[in-house]
Amino acid sequence: MASGEWFVVVSGENEGRAHLAGWMLSAMLVNDDHGGDKWWAYAHCPRCHAVVQADDTDKAYGDRTWAHERWHAATDYPIPADIAAKVTRA
């Protein structure tokens, strides 16, 4: 499967969800609001190359990769019918 193609996750906590192949994950050490340092995870979208927060420890926003994919599905890159037929959860 090529980067940026839709597929259905077949096992694990996201089983049954449509997902884009090829997310590139990384992290950087940032200074938090309290004067300390923490690691912040981010990902590059395989479709549009946007930088998206992927750190699920952030209580305010959390991992935004799934929301970013839903945006693509609803706007410029719909999930193909054959893949959508296999989706069992949003």
Number of C-alpha atoms within 10 A of each C-alpha: 8 9 13 17 15 21 20 20 17 13 9 7 8 13 13 17 19 24 22 22 17 17 18 13 14 14 14 10 10 12 12 11 7 6 8 8 11 12 13 18 18 20 21 18 21 18 17 9 12 11 14 19 21 21 19 13 11 12 8 7 11 12 19 16 21 16 11 15 21 17 13 16 17 11 9 9 15 14 21 12 8 9 14 15 10 15 18 12 10 9
